[in-house]
Amino acid sequence: MSFVEVKCASCGAAVDATEKCGEYRCTYCGALVINIVDATVREDVEIVTLEQMDAYIAKNRKSFVINVGERLEEFDIDAKINNKKIADAEENLKNKHFVHHLNGLPDTPVVLRLKLLHQFKVRNEYELSMQSQRICENENYKKLMKLCDDTTKETYKIIEEEIEKNIAANEEIKKTDSLIDAGLFEDALVYATEMLKKHPCRTLAHVRYFYARYKYLAIKYMAEVKFWNKLIEYKHRDEFKALYTVMKKCPDFEIVTRSHVKRYEYDYAAYEDRYRGDPCADYPLKVMYLTLLMMEKYPTPTPEVLKHLKDEAKREKKEAKIAAKEAKKAAKSAKKKGE
């Protein structure tokens, strides 16, 4: 393991990393030091394939036993109306339309469960277990726990534990942002790669890898050309599209992206407006969607990019010839020495 030191631009104080823990903070400025795995950035790393993702999902799929009944007892007109509202709320969940009209209905387990699911914008307990908001302080949840049977209570306790795991994993994954904010782009990519290997089924791990990879490439190309963003969008389109394709297979993909625009085939300016003033918007996810949007909007390379790619191909060909000659000379020299 190696320690990546992050210094404050104002005080420049170093952190004395003497304790064995995951991170340290400067006592002067609060700079963060993250413990990451020794590694170098590789251009041809294949993180996770579609087949591997399917295997992960099949292995980790969970089911939950919930006993909260289905309808209220039908004995008068009010009960029939209430049952219609319950049925509509259930149908809305199936269609991912998180609007219910259950207010004013008696607090039965089935009503409280539906209110809980609608409130957290999930369709069922499986999705509830994959989100990262605590449910234990929710009023509907508290009422539900008082009324449901022991088996259902135990199930919801397991869901609480799963949510805590999600929160811890997401906090670990988001440490990539601290490295990027400090300008440590190569270290951020290494850390994001490790997080993606550790959490292959988590959407945020894919998002952070995408973001770290993009920032790493941006700094790399920025030193070469002014049109670095166009170069990334064309040269690495297959890589990023493949990553996005795998990411969409993550069990929590829709939950993480539900508050964002899931389709990125929109006008750039209109898409940008959706993030203004939204404290819940995830900036790396925004960068990912906007990058994909630009790839779709400009599928052909600009003249500058095309010229750069041709020059790069010529340069690589020339370097390969020189390397081949050097290798030939070295082999001939070694042969003479052997004789």
Phi, psi and omega in degrees: 000150177227155182257128177264118184269130178246121182251147177286138180294336183273318184251335178067016182289138179269157180259133178276096184277078182258338181272152179266093176208178188284332183205160182223156178231140178294133181288343181271314189234355179081017179297147186256137174242124182248136179274113182236167183281139175298127179190163174240155181288126176249138184283338188247029182285126174256109189286300181208137182262170178298321180295316178297321179297317178300320180293317178300314183296315180298323182287324187256006181295136182242151175233150183231138180265114181238123178242091181234012180077181182238309185226166171282157179293127183274104179226351176207181183296319181300318180296320179297318179295315180297320179296325176296319178296320178296315179298320179295320179296321178294319179294321177298321177299314180301324182269008180060032177252097192271063175229129179231163178233051185261355180297135182097346176282153179298146183283073174270163179305318182295321180291314181296321178298314180296320177299318180298312181296317178296320182297322181266005176055050176228155185271335184201182183292331177298314177291325178301322181288347182261351181274173189239031174245132181292138182255347189297333181265000180288134184295319178297322179294317179300316179295318181298319181294334178284334187258334186280166183283173185296322180298315179293321177301316180297320179298315180293331175294321176296320178297319176303316180296320179297320180296320178297322176296320179298316181298314180296317180295317181295323177296321178295316181296320184288352175297341174306323182299323181296320178293320179293317179300330180276358179084012180265072190289322179293316178295324178296319179293321177297313181296317180296324177297316179295320179295323180291325176290324181283324183235065185293341182264004182259126182301319182297331178294320177292318180299314181293324176295314178304311183296314180295320178296317180297313181295321178298313179293323180300312180294322180297312183279335182300328180287341183263314188221157178280334182264040184303323181294320177293326179294316178298313184299330180266313186292329185246018183300317181295320179298312183289323178294323178295319178297319180293322178299317178291319181301324180295345179276349181299137181302329183262013185303307183294326180294317181289322186264358186300324181277357177250176176281119183279331175260131185256011178275062181233169174295136185304311183297319180295321179293319180300320181300330183294340183264346183290126178074013180257102183291342182272351183293135179267112187300313178302324177293322176299314180300318181297312181295320180292325176296314178297322178299314181294325177296323179286323185287326182234077184289334180262147182289147175288161179305321180296317180295316181300315179297317180299317181295321178295315178298321180295319179295319178297316181297316180295322179295318179295317179296324179294321178296316179297317180296322179295319178296316179298319180294322179294317178297316181297320180294319180295319179296319180294325180293320179295319180295325180292327179287000000 
